[in-house]
């Protein structure tokens, strides 16, 4: 069968990468949430800082739960194309609902939080599961490249909303984004809902698995090292009973909580810190927008590619240890440097870079340790940790912001990342001799 699959004419596997990036660009809209938080604390909305983070947190939780409970198994049975297309439609409908909800908190929570998160959860795993099968020879790099679209998507949607201004550089003079054109927050959500449904639908058309038995020309799996190259094939039920699973789960939770907290509160924290250091409000608005819309978003996307490539050379465990340790240190110092323009920029860049690495390293590590065959159903359970982090991080940040105690948002997050680095040092592959071949 393998020989027949390789000899048969199959599509160019890089076309699947293009489709994956289109999908992920739209799914990354959830990271553009900071473009709306300041407006949502003002009239006619009047939401508290904590309330703005509840919408974000529920969206992240819905994303993780739907991916684990629905998308993983469904795409394994129906194929990734159908599930990704459904995800795009649900995501679009969620933003349309928020768009017509005005200042009604419940409508926004259901639209962007529950439905928007669910749409992302349905579509997200589909290109990852397909690409691991198309690129068994470049798992770290290709996973990072595919999910880089998620990080870069935030850059596009934030800047489309508020204008492509990066500090002193204005790439679109005379045009200040949708807000500058007079679009309301609800109007932006309505527009995005239509765009997301169409673009994800287009990307889903080429999101397919390779033929059974197919493998890249000239590539052979390293059977002598099956325990770290996907040669072990555990089912989800087997996987969750291992210490390796819980190590990955905790490390991803810590990394997700830190990065997502900063995404949710960087504009709110940055405004407070910059104004406290004597920077006027208008300049602080521009600086915080650039910190998130350029430095965090751009490095978030790059981090997925770079950390994925690094892990192909160093091994997934070493890359996760280094990334978690660096993130822990940065979270501990971010409060102290965030009151200066370049401190906020550099801190946002490093945190975004490390946060992006999670999405290349953890799916590749899941495939390495538990097998390529079931990664589409296994990784969603590892990804549940993202949902946990998505609740803890943003809500902690919002609550500490309301209490004007920003330091105590960053310290627990930093300690958790350092603990994750230490725990990951103990991560070992599953011994092939004791592994059961899962279905």
C-alpha positions in Angstrom: 0.0 0.0 0.0 2.8 2.4 0.8 4.5 1.9 -2.5 1.2 2.4 -4.3 0.4 5.6 -2.4 3.8 7.1 -3.1 3.6 6.2 -6.8 0.1 7.6 -7.2 -0.3 11.3 -8.1 -1.1 13.3 -4.9 -1.4 17.0 -4.3 1.6 19.1 -3.5 1.8 19.0 0.3 2.7 22.7 0.5 -0.8 23.6 -0.8 -2.1 22.2 2.5 0.2 24.5 4.3 -1.3 27.5 2.4 -4.8 26.4 3.4 -3.7 26.0 7.0 -2.3 29.5 7.2 -5.5 31.0 5.7 -7.5 29.2 8.4 -5.2 30.1 11.2 -5.0 33.8 10.2 -8.7 34.1 10.9 -8.7 32.0 14.1 -6.0 34.3 15.5 -8.7 37.0 15.7 -9.2 36.0 19.4 -5.7 37.5 20.1 -6.9 40.8 18.7 -9.2 41.2 21.8 -7.0 44.0 23.2 -8.1 46.2 20.2 -11.6 46.3 21.9 -10.9 46.3 25.6 -10.4 50.0 26.1 -13.6 50.8 24.1 -15.5 48.3 26.1 -14.6 50.0 29.4 -16.1 53.3 28.1 -19.7 54.3 27.1 -22.0 52.9 25.8 -20.6 49.6 27.2 -19.1 50.6 30.6 -17.7 47.1 31.3 -15.2 46.6 34.2 -11.7 45.4 33.3 -12.6 42.0 34.8 -15.7 41.8 32.7 -13.7 42.4 29.5 -11.5 39.6 30.4 -14.4 37.2 31.2 -15.4 37.4 27.5 -11.8 36.6 26.5 -11.5 33.8 29.0 -14.8 32.2 28.1 -13.7 32.3 24.4 -10.4 30.5 25.3 -12.2 27.9 27.4 -14.8 27.3 24.7 -11.9 26.9 22.2 -10.2 24.3 24.2 -13.2 22.3 25.3 -14.8 22.1 21.9 -11.5 21.1 20.4 -11.1 18.3 22.9 -14.6 17.0 23.1 -15.8 17.5 19.5 -13.2 18.5 16.9 -10.6 15.8 17.6 -12.8 12.8 17.2 -15.0 14.4 14.5 -12.1 15.2 12.2 -10.7 11.7 12.7 -14.0 10.3 11.4 -15.2 12.9 8.9 -11.9 14.3 7.7 -10.4 17.8 8.5 -12.1 19.6 5.6 -15.7 19.3 6.8 -14.8 20.1 10.4 -12.7 23.2 9.5 -15.5 24.5 7.2 -18.0 24.1 10.1 -15.7 25.9 12.4 -15.4 28.9 10.1 -19.2 29.2 9.8 -19.6 29.0 13.6 -16.9 31.6 14.2 -18.4 33.9 11.6 -21.9 33.6 13.2 -20.5 34.3 16.6 -19.0 37.6 15.5 -22.2 38.5 13.6 -24.2 37.9 16.8 -21.8 40.1 18.8 -22.1 42.7 16.1 -25.9 43.0 16.4 -25.8 42.8 20.2 -25.0 46.5 20.9 -23.8 47.0 24.4 -25.5 43.9 25.7 -22.9 41.9 27.6 -24.7 38.6 27.3 -24.9 38.8 23.5 -21.2 39.7 23.3 -20.3 36.9 25.7 -22.3 34.3 23.8 -21.2 35.6 20.4 -17.5 36.1 20.8 -17.0 34.0 23.9 -19.0 30.8 23.4 -19.7 30.7 19.7 -16.5 32.4 18.6 -14.4 30.1 20.8 -16.3 27.0 19.6 -15.7 27.9 16.0 -12.0 28.3 16.6 -11.9 25.0 18.5 -13.5 23.2 15.6 -11.2 24.5 13.0 -7.9 24.8 14.8 -6.9 21.1 15.1 -7.8 20.2 11.5 -4.7 21.7 9.7 -2.4 20.5 12.5 -3.6 16.9 12.3 -3.4 16.9 8.6 0.1 18.5 8.4 1.7 16.1 10.9 0.7 13.4 8.4 1.9 15.3 5.4 5.2 16.3 7.0 6.5 13.5 9.3 10.0 14.6 8.4 9.6 18.2 9.6 7.0 18.1 12.4 8.4 20.9 14.5 9.0 23.4 11.7 5.9 22.7 9.8 3.6 22.8 12.8 5.2 26.1 13.8 4.8 27.5 10.3 1.1 26.5 10.1 0.1 27.9 13.5 2.2 31.1 12.9 -0.8 32.3 11.0 -2.7 32.3 14.3 -0.2 34.7 15.8 0.2 36.9 12.7 -3.6 37.0 12.4 -3.7 39.1 15.6 -1.4 41.7 13.9 -3.7 41.9 10.9 -7.0 42.3 12.8 -5.6 44.7 15.4 -4.1 47.0 12.8 -7.0 46.8 10.4 -9.1 48.0 13.3 -6.9 50.8 14.6 -4.6 51.6 11.7 -1.2 50.5 10.6 0.8 52.8 12.8 3.9 51.5 14.4 5.3 54.1 16.7 6.5 57.0 14.4 5.9 55.0 11.2 2.5 55.2 9.6 2.1 52.7 6.7 -1.3 54.1 5.7 -1.1 57.9 6.0 -4.6 59.4 5.9 -6.2 56.2 7.0 -6.6 55.5 10.7 -8.2 52.0 10.5 -11.8 51.1 10.8 -12.2 53.1 14.1 -10.7 56.1 12.3 -13.3 55.7 9.6 -16.1 55.9 12.1 -16.8 52.2 12.5 -18.1 51.2 15.9 -16.9 48.1 17.8 -20.1 46.3 16.8 -19.6 47.2 13.2 -16.1 45.8 13.2 -17.3 42.6 14.7 -20.0 42.3 11.9 -17.4 42.8 9.2 -15.0 40.3 10.7 -17.8 37.7 11.0 -18.3 37.8 7.2 -14.6 37.7 6.4 -13.8 34.9 8.8 -16.5 32.6 7.5 -15.4 33.2 3.8 -11.6 32.9 4.4 -11.8 29.8 6.7 -14.1 28.2 4.1 -11.6 28.8 1.3 -8.7 27.4 3.4 -10.7 24.3 4.4 -11.1 23.3 0.7 -7.4 22.1 0.7 -7.2 20.9 4.3 -7.2 17.1 3.6 -5.2 14.1 4.8 -2.7 12.4 2.5 -3.6 9.0 1.0 -3.3 6.0 3.3 0.3 4.8 3.4 1.7 7.9 1.8 5.1 9.2 3.0 7.5 11.9 1.6 9.9 10.7 -1.1 13.2 9.4 0.3 12.0 9.6 4.0 11.8 6.6 6.2 10.8 6.6 9.9 13.6 6.0 12.4 12.4 2.7 13.8 15.4 2.5 16.1 14.1 5.6 18.0 10.4 4.9 17.8 9.6 6.2 21.2 10.5 9.8 20.2 9.5 9.8 16.5 5.9 8.9 16.7 6.4 5.1 16.6 4.4 4.6 19.7 0.6 5.1 19.0 -1.3 5.7 22.2 -5.1 6.4 22.3 -6.3 9.3 24.3 -7.4 7.1 27.2 -4.0 5.5 27.3 -2.2 8.9 27.1 -4.0 10.5 30.0 -2.9 7.8 32.4 0.8 8.7 31.8 3.0 11.1 33.7 4.3 12.5 30.4 0.8 13.7 29.6 0.4 15.6 32.9 3.9 17.1 32.6 2.9 18.5 29.2 -0.4 19.6 30.6 1.1 21.6 33.4 3.8 23.2 31.3 1.3 24.3 28.7 -1.1 25.6 31.3 1.7 27.8 32.8 2.8 29.1 29.4 -0.8 29.7 28.2 -1.8 31.5 31.4 1.1 33.9 31.1 0.9 34.7 27.4 -2.9 35.0 27.4 -3.0 37.2 30.5 -0.6 39.6 28.8 -2.7 39.6 25.6 -5.8 40.4 27.5 -4.4 43.2 29.8 -1.4 44.7 27.9 -3.4 47.7 26.9 -4.9 48.3 30.3 -1.7 47.6 32.2 0.4 49.5 29.7 -1.8 52.6 30.0 -1.6 52.6 33.8 2.2 52.0 33.9 3.0 54.5 31.2 0.8 57.3 32.6 2.2 56.6 36.1 5.7 57.3 34.7 4.5 60.6 33.3 3.6 59.8 29.7 0.5 61.6 28.4 -2.6 59.6 27.6 -2.5 60.0 23.8 1.1 58.8 23.5 0.4 56.0 25.9 -2.5 54.8 23.7 -0.2 54.7 20.7 2.6 52.9 22.6 0.3 50.2 24.0 -1.3 49.7 20.6 2.1 49.2 19.0 3.3 46.9 21.9 0.5 44.5 21.2 -0.3 45.1 17.5 3.3 44.9 16.4 5.8 43.6 18.9 3.7 41.0 20.6 1.7 39.9 17.6 4.7 39.7 15.2 7.0 37.9 17.6 4.1 35.6 18.6 4.0 34.4 14.9 7.7 34.2 14.5 8.1 32.3 17.8 6.0 29.5 16.4 8.3 29.0 13.5 11.6 29.6 15.3 10.9 27.5 18.4 9.5 24.7 16.1 12.8 24.7 14.1 14.9 24.8 17.3 13.1 21.8 18.7 13.8 19.8 15.6 17.4 20.2 16.4 17.5 20.2 20.2 14.6 17.9 20.9 11.2 18.9 22.2 12.0 18.6 25.9 15.0 20.9 25.8 13.2 23.5 23.8 10.2 23.5 26.2 12.5 23.8 29.2 14.4 26.8 27.7 11.2 28.5 26.5 9.4 28.1 29.9 12.4 29.3 31.9 12.9 32.4 29.7 9.1 33.2 29.9 9.2 32.8 33.7 12.0 35.4 34.0 10.3 37.8 31.7 7.0 37.7 33.5 8.8 38.5 36.8 10.4 41.6 35.3 7.7 42.8 33.0 5.9 44.8 35.7 9.1 46.7 36.4 9.9 47.6 32.8 6.4 48.2 31.5 6.4 51.8 32.5 8.8 52.8 29.8 8.1 52.7 26.0 10.9 50.4 25.0 10.5 48.3 28.2 6.9 47.6 27.2 8.0 46.9 23.6 10.8 44.5 24.4 8.8 42.8 27.2 5.9 42.3 24.9 8.1 41.0 22.1 9.8 38.4 24.3 6.6 37.2 26.0 4.9 37.0 22.6 7.8 35.1 21.1 7.8 32.5 23.9 4.0 32.2 24.0 4.0 31.5 20.3 6.4 28.7 20.8 3.9 26.7 22.8 1.8 26.1 19.7 4.7 24.5 17.8 6.3 22.6 20.6 3.3 20.9 22.4 1.6 19.4 19.3 5.0 18.1 18.1 5.8 16.8 21.5 2.4 15.0 21.6 3.1 13.4 18.3 6.7 12.4 19.4 5.6 10.9 22.7 2.2 9.4 21.9 2.4 8.9 18.1 1.6 10.5 14.8 -1.4 8.3 14.1 -3.7 9.6 16.9 -2.3 13.2 17.2 -5.6 14.6 15.9 -7.5 13.1 18.9 -4.7 13.2 21.4 -3.5 16.8 21.1 -6.9 18.3 21.9 -6.7 16.8 25.3 -3.2 18.2 25.8 -4.7 21.5 24.6 -7.3 21.5 27.3 -4.5 23.0 29.4 -4.7 26.1 27.2 -8.4 26.4 28.3 -7.3 26.2 31.9 -4.6 28.8 31.4 -7.1 30.9 29.4 -9.4 31.2 32.4 -6.8 31.6 35.1 -4.5 34.1 33.3 -6.8 36.7 31.9 -9.2 36.7 34.9 -6.3 37.0 37.3 -4.9 39.9 35.2 -8.3 41.7 35.1 -8.9 41.3 38.8 -5.5 42.6 39.8 -6.0 45.5 37.4 -9.3 46.4 39.1 -7.5 46.2 42.4 -4.6 48.3 41.1 -2.2 45.5 42.1 -0.7 44.6 38.7 2.5 43.1 40.3 0.5 40.2 41.7 -0.7 39.3 38.2 2.8 38.8 36.9 4.5 37.2 39.9 2.4 34.0 40.1 2.6 33.6 36.3 6.4 33.9 36.4 6.7 31.4 39.2 4.5 28.9 37.4 6.6 29.1 34.2 9.8 28.5 36.2 8.1 25.5 37.9 7.1 24.2 34.4 10.7 24.4 33.2 11.9 22.4 36.2 9.2 19.7 35.8 9.8 19.3 32.1 13.4 18.4 32.8 12.0 15.1 34.1 10.1 14.4 30.8 11.1 11.0 29.3 9.8 9.1 26.2 7.6 6.1 26.7 9.6 2.9 26.6 8.6 0.9 23.5 8.9 -2.3 25.4 6.0 -1.3 27.7 3.9 0.6 25.2 0.7 -0.8 23.9 -0.2 -0.1 20.3 -3.3 2.0 20.5 -6.0 2.0 17.9 
